[in-house]
Amino acid sequence: MTRALRFALGVGFAAALVVVNRAPTLAMPTFGEAYGVACSQCHTAVPALNAYGRYVQRSQYAYMDAAVLKKVVPLWVNYQTRYDSQAPAPDTHKVVWGSVAIHAVGLAGDNWSYHVQQWLVNGNQAGGLDTAWVSYNNLFKHNGYLEVGKLEVPAPSPYSMWIEIAPFNTPEVTVGEHTYELDANRWGAKAGYLRGSVSVDAAYVGSTADLNGATDWVPGNGKALQYRAAFMRPKSPLEVGVYGATGTFPISDGLTDRYTALAGYVQRDPTHGVPGVFFVYQTTHDSYPAAGATVPANSRGYTLNVYQPLFKDKVLVGFRREMTDDGMGTINHYGNIDLTVQLARYLRLYTEAGLSGTNVGNGVDRVGTPAWRVFVWWTMPVAKAKR
């Protein structure tokens, strides 16, 4: 990364000072607290990232200034309350109150960054380790990084930072016995390069488990190589890219499914009154999708999101439509309508009406009863920044 680019991005944070008293500081709340900037500097609506935020994310926070971040304790907490009318037992038609996590995020000097998220309680159950990575960011003159730990796999940013309650279905399509994890946090190692308009990264990943998954580095069933390449700039609302994966998965009869995935995507932030769009088209190939399978399975699917902020970005409305065809006779359709509202400085409300349907080779989309979902998210640094 050139000195000129680092300086320009630093100026971008400083320029947001003029709006700090009119907008909240939210995720990553410690970054906003340290710089004294509004959440809109990096977010369309928390946690969905805008072009600037995606650029900072892809740098593994290397665009931050370590001296500035020293102004704040690198810890923040979040509390979640949720309701889902179609949640599985024992949470059906119940408000789930208990979900608390603590985050440690920031820089260690000019060359290292880190992020750890530990659930203290999650869904009224004992919490697990969501994220735990450290990154060395001084490869290729600060344009490249090497990261290890439980990390975000290379994929479009909405897969990890988005405003909808329901998870994306396209990257989690199930083909036979194999469920894809193209949007998961997994233990492994990742290398990336970001300069100008080019962003590329690749990761060797395995388990999604807690600390017990950190030691399994032996190649074999359950491992994957995932990658992404994109054209993007911090001041351009448009991003275009591809992502994919190749790996293995153990089948119940002791044999192995060797799979590949390839997808193209485009994301355009809402600007000048035109709604934002996030679109993905994905294909996959499973050589042995299930015990006794005699032919491979080739699946396809898409995701379409349209979203628009309203009322000085205090409210965001959105719509999602998805389809997955597993190549084995089952086609699933999904859809939801979302409303996000900023309630207070550290508090946001997310509501969603979700519809889904399944067709087994007969061309009929059977839409079920709407799933009503509500999610309240409170985030806050543990201390104010030193001024």
N, C-alpha and C positions, 0 to 999 in steps of 0.2 A: 504494500500500500504506500503510495507516494505521500510526502509531507504535505503537499498541496491539498490532496484529497482529505487527509486527516484534519487539516486546518479548516477546510470548508465544512466538514461535518460538525466540527466543534462550534463553528460560527452558527450553524443551524440550530444547535441546542441553545446557544446564547440568545439568538433572535426570538426564541419562544418566551423569553422572560416577560415580554410585554403583555402576555395573556395569562400569566400564572394566577392572578387574582380573580380570573373569570372562569376558570376551568379546574377540574380536579386533578390530583396527582394519583395515578393508579398504576397497575402492573406495567413494567417492573417498578413498584412504587419507590424503591430505594434509589433507582436511577433518577426518577423525576424529582425526588426530594433533594438529592445531592446537587442537581443542576438547577433546581428551581423552575422547572418547566411544566407545561400542561401535558396531560396524557395524549392529547391530540397531536403532539409532536411525532409520536410513533404509532398511534392507533387510530383507525377509523372509528371504532367503538371497542372499548376494552372487552376481551383481549385481542380482537382481530387487528392485525398489523397493517399499516399502510406501507407504501413503497419505502419510505425512509426507515420505518421499523423493521421491515424485512431485510434491508441492507445491514442494519446493525445486528440483527439476529444471525445472518449468514457469516458475519465476521467473528462470531463467538464473543461478542461484546468488545472486541479489540479496538473499536472506534471510540470507546469511552476513554476518559482521561483518569489515570490512577490517582493523581493528586486531587482531582475534584471528588472522586468517589470516597476519599478518605474523610470527607466532611460528614459522612453518615455511617452509622452502624450497618454492616452489610447483611442485616437480617430483616425479614418481614413475615407476617403471619396472614393466613387467610382462613376464613370460616365460611362454611357452606350449609345451606338448608335447602332441601329439594322435595318435590312431590311429583309422582308419575302415576297417572291413573291406571296404567297397564304394567306397573312394576311387578316382578315376580314376588311370590310369598317369601318372607313375611311382611314385605313392605307395600303390598297392594293396598291402595287407597289410604296410605299413611304418609304423614309428613316425617321425613328423616332429618332429625335435628343435628345429629352428631357427626360432623366432618371438620376436622381442624388440622391444618398443615403448617409447618414452619419451613421457610426458605432461607438459604444462605447463597448469595449471588454477588459477584463482583470481580475485581481484578486483584492479582497479587503481583505488584510491580508492573512494568510495561509489557511483559511478554506472556503472562499467564492469566487465564480467566477460569472461573468455576461456577457451578450451579448445583446445589443439592436441595431436593424437596423431600421431606419426610412427613408422611401422614402420622400424626399422633393418634387420631381417631378417624376412621373413614366409614361412613354409613353405619354408625353405632357399633362398629367392630374395630378390633385392633388394627392400627394403620400399618402400611407398608412403605417401602422406599420407591418413590415415583421416579426421581431423577438424581443422578450423582455422577457428574463428569468434571474433568479438569482438562484444559486445552492449552497447548503451547502455540503461541501465535506469531512467532518470529521466523517463519519459513519464507523463503523467497522475498526477503526484504519487507516483512510484515504483510505480504499478500496471501500467505498460506498458513495453515494451522494443522496440528495433529492433536486429536482428542481421544481420550480413553474414559471408560466408565459406562454407566447406564445412561444412554444418550438418545436423542431424537434421531431416527433414521433419516437418510436423505429423502425428502419428499416435499411437496408444496407446503408453504407455511400455514395455510388454513387447517391442515391436518393436526397441527399442534396448538394453534392459537386462533380460536374462532368463537363466534358469539352464539352458536346454536347449541341446544342441549343434547340432541340425539347425535351419536357418533356417525361419521361417514360410513356408508355401506360399501362403496366401490372398493376402497383399499382393504376392506375386511371380508371380501367375498369368500364364501365357502364352496369348494369344489370337491365333491366326494367327502373324504375324511380330512381334507386339508383346508384350514382356514388361514387366509393370507393375513399378514401383520405388517402391511406396508405403511402404516401410520403409527406404529407402536414405539414405546421407549424400550430399548433392548441393550443388553450388555455387549460391549464390543469396542472397536476402535474405528475412528473416522478421520479422514484427511480431506482437506478442502482448499480451494483457491478462489480468491475474490479480487478482481481488479477491473476497474472501468465498468463495462457493461456485462462482463462474463463472470458467472458463478458456477463452479463445478465442485462436487464432493462425492465421495464414495465411502462405504463403511462395510466392515466385516462384522456381523452381529449374530447373536445367539439367543440366550434366554431372556425372558421378560420378568423373571422372578426377583425376589429381594436379594440380599447379599449372597445367598446361597447360589445364585446364578452367575456370580462374578468370576468364578474360577474355571468355568468350562470353556476352554479355548480350543479344544481338540476338534479338528475338522470332522464332520460327520453329520448324521441326521439332526435336523433342527437348526443348521447354520445357513446363513445367506450372505450374499454380496449384494448390497443395494446401492444405487447411484442416482444422481440427479445432475442435470446441466440446464442452465437458464440464462436468458438475456434479460438484464434488469439494471435499473439505475435508481439512485436514491431520490431523484427529483422527477422521475417519470412514473405516471400511474400504471403503466403497462408492463407486465412480466409475461414472458413466454418461455416454456421449458418442457423437458421430458424427464421422466424418472422410470426406473425399472429395477428388477431384482432377478437373481438366479440362486437357487438353493435346493435343499433336500428336506424331506419330511418323512418320518417313520409311519408306515401303514400297519394296521392291526395284525396282518398275517406275517409280519416280520420282514416284508420287502420294503423298498424305498421308492417314494415318489420324487422324481426330479422335476422341478418346476421353473418356469420363467415368467416374468411379467414385464410389460412395456406399456407406457402411457404417455400421452401428451397433454399439456394443460396450458391454459391462458388465464391470467387474472388482470383485471383492470379496476382500479379504485374508482369510487364514485367522484366525479368532478363536473363542475359547471352545470349542475342539475341533472346530469345523466347518471342513472343508477350504476353501481358497481356490478361486475360479473366475475364469477369463478367457474370455469368449465374444465372438466377432465373427461378424456376418453381412454379407457384402459382395456388391454387384452392380456390374457394369461394362457399358459400351456402347462398341463400336468400330465406327465408321462404315464403315471400309474395312480389315478386319483382315489381308488378304493380297492379293498380286498376283492380279488376275483375279476377286476376290470380287464376287459380284452382289448380296449382301444383307449388312446389318450383322450383327454378332455380339453377343449379349447373354449375359454369363456371370454365374455366381453361385458362392458358396462360403461355407464357414464354418470357424471354428477354435474348438475347445473344449479348454481346459486345466483340469485339476483337480490341486491340489497341496497338500501338507500337511507342515509341519516337525515333526520328532520329536527326542527326546532333547535337550531344552533348546535347540532350534534348531540343533543341530550337524549334523543330517541332514535332508534334504528329499527326499520322494518325489513324483513327479508323473506325469501321464498326459496325452497330447495326441492328439486325433483331428481330422483335417481332410478336407475334400472341396472340390474345385474342378471346375466344369463350364464349359468354355470357350465353350459355346454353338455349337460347331462339330462336335459329335459325340464329344468326348473328355471322359471323367469320370475324375478321379484321386482316389484315397483314400490318405491318409497317417496313420500313427500311430506313437507312440513311448512308451516307459516310461523314466523317468529316476530316477536316484539321485545326489544331491549330498551330499558329505561334507566337513566341515571337518577337515583333517588337522593343521594347525598355525596359528599366529597369522596368517601371510600366505599360507597354502597351502590350496587346495581341489581336490578331485577330483570330476569330473563323469563319469558313465557313462550310456550310453543304448543301448537296444535299439530299433531302428527298423524298421517295416514299411511297405510301400507297395504299391499295386496300381493297375492301369489297366483301364478298361473303355471300349470304343469302341462305345457304343450298344447293347450287348447285355445290360446289366443285371447282369453278372457281375463281382464284385470278385476279381481274380486277385492274391492276396497272394504276394509273392516271398520270397526267403531273407532272414532278419533281417540288418540292418546293425548290427554291434556297434561302438560308438564310445566312446572314452575321451579325456578332456581334462583336463590338469593345468594349473592357473593359479596363478602366484605373482605377487603384487603387493606393492610396498613403497615407502614414501617414501624419497627419497635422503638425508634427514637427520631427526633427531628434533627435536621442537618445543622452542623456548626457553621455559623455565618461570620 
